[in-house]
Amino acid sequence: MALLLMMNQFKPAIGLSNQHIQSIISSTGPRKFLENRRAATLLKTAQRHVIKTPQGVQLLGYLSKTSVSESKGLAIIIHGWEGCSESLYVLSNGQRLLDDGFDVFRLNLRDHGSTQSLNKDIFNSARLEEVVEAVKYVCTHFGGAHNVLCGYSLGGNFCLRVANLAKVENIGIDQAIAVCPLLDPITTMEKLNTGFFIYEQYFVKKWKRSLFKKLQYFKDYDYGKPLKKLKTLDQMNAFFILGYTDFNTIEDYFNAYSVLDDGLSQLAIPTTIISSEDDPMIPSSQLARLFKSEWLHFELQSKGGHCAFIKNWKLESWATDRISELINEYRLIK
């Protein structure tokens, strides 16, 4: 049965408690400079790898090898929707685990991280097979004594779905940690549509930018003119789901990557979800609708916003600390 854990509580510094302040400053402003500087070793030592799956899909990632004499294992990190391998939470997590003695692989999802040229078909969140194959490849070729899969937001959703198939698909993952994972796409889209306006505008802008970039490489796509007229996520979802996926309805598409109810029924590796009650995009109440499993544990914090958990005015992440603790705790009892 899943456990609701409240130890190691996140306590933000004075002035950093607000959910929107947390969510926004975690990926903007001075944190860009600070996190890139803190992650200098991770970025400097990164080796570029294009993984080609058995189905011919190409995904880009970056491998950084720890400087310790013997690596403790491998950490694979997946970013959120319209993020990339250089998203600040990825850099923070990656540098910490590199310092801890892990090799780190930062994986880009299709059409993220300026990879629109690698595959003709457009990204959608139901494309699980290629992520499964990429994680399997990375574990096989770069894995070590303890392999961990981490994901944030939509990347957390992929992390959970890959972890759910780890034993069935013979993926060499020993542990999975998802931070503020997307649980139910329909609900999250409603939150984005009706909540603080800046979030919807953010995703519309970044999604449109990515789709226009796709047109630079695949000029036979015919969505250029219509895309200019689309103003909301609802409009964009209706246009691209019905026109550029194999799903017959928007609801069918969203349900295809929901992890509620029986979505994690095959889970057979230790998996932790870190989430916050004040997440403006993902209701923590939906954790109760996840499949009850001895392998699944929750750490629900009262504050933290969405994938933020900024603990101080150095703009450092408590989630980065907690992930490191969870990995080392499990390695000791493994």
Beta strands, then each sheet from edge to edge (+ up, - down):
strand 1: 3-5
strand 2: 47-52
strand 3: 58-64
strand 4: 73-78
strand 5: 102-107
strand 6: 147-152
strand 7: 175-179
strand 8: 271-276
strand 9: 296-301
sheet 1: 1+ 9+ 8+ 7+ 6+ 4+ 5+ 3- 2+
end
